[in-house]
Amino acid sequence: MLRIIFLLSLIFALSNASVQDFCVANLKRAETPAGYPCIRPIHVKAKDFVFSGLGTPGNTTNIISAAVTSGFTAQFPGLNGLGLSTARVDLPPKGVIPMHTHPGASEVLYVLDGYITAGFVSSANSVYVQTLKPGQINAGKSAAAAFVTFSSASPGLQILDFTLFANNLPTELVSATTFLDPTLVKKLKGVLGGTG
Ligand SMILES: *[C@@H]1O[C@H](CO)[C@@H](O)[C@H](O)[C@H]1NC(C)=O
């Protein structure tokens, strides 16, 4: 009898063993540190798990001659809560992705076409840089493209140049912390849309 009750309770436990496979983002609601609230499963469609945004090159007519097309939760709601995301990088010759950090994720870079010199500076300021064949300055003579994946659905992106020059942090403070001449700081603020 005890065994039967145990078995029954086990079956009951198994039948209730629910794993939440997904949490398609409700982008109409505010994002929280744990991601977006989920839309109700009854409203989830196969297309919520499909993203076609990485199939075409991004527009590289800009100051960095490069395009990053993101497949983060905001563009690809099916990723919400799944702990990964993706992006496409397009780099014509001379294109650069400025130094940046992704506060919420680690990153893998996979070169599709061309040559890309990519790397990072460690927290100990050691430099790890390498030219990758068919990953970010395009060192070749032809356009390069790469896919990147992140270990978070919301990797975040903080671009060093913007952090320093695209806001209203006063020129004298930027100058004091970067050791750059104030005239140069003002010039860079002008180029990147900063004030002060
Ligand atoms: C690319 O961006 C530039 C600068 O914003 C714009 O002038 C141009 O029309 C865009 N090209 C395409 C194909 O959207």
The ligand as a Gaussian input file, in Angstrom:
#p B3LYP/6-31G(d) Opt

LIG

0 1
 C       22.516000      54.346000     -45.032000
 O       22.665000      55.346000     -44.052000
 C       22.924000      56.647000     -44.607000
 C       23.248000      57.582000     -43.450000
 O       22.238000      57.552000     -42.460000
 C       21.736000      57.085000     -45.442000
 O       22.006000      58.340000     -46.016000
 C       21.489000      56.051000     -46.546000
 O       20.322000      56.370000     -47.249000
 C       21.337000      54.647000     -45.951000
 N       21.308000      53.673000     -47.020000
 C       20.362000      52.768000     -47.121000
 C       20.490000      51.823000     -48.256000
 O       19.425000      52.675000     -46.302000

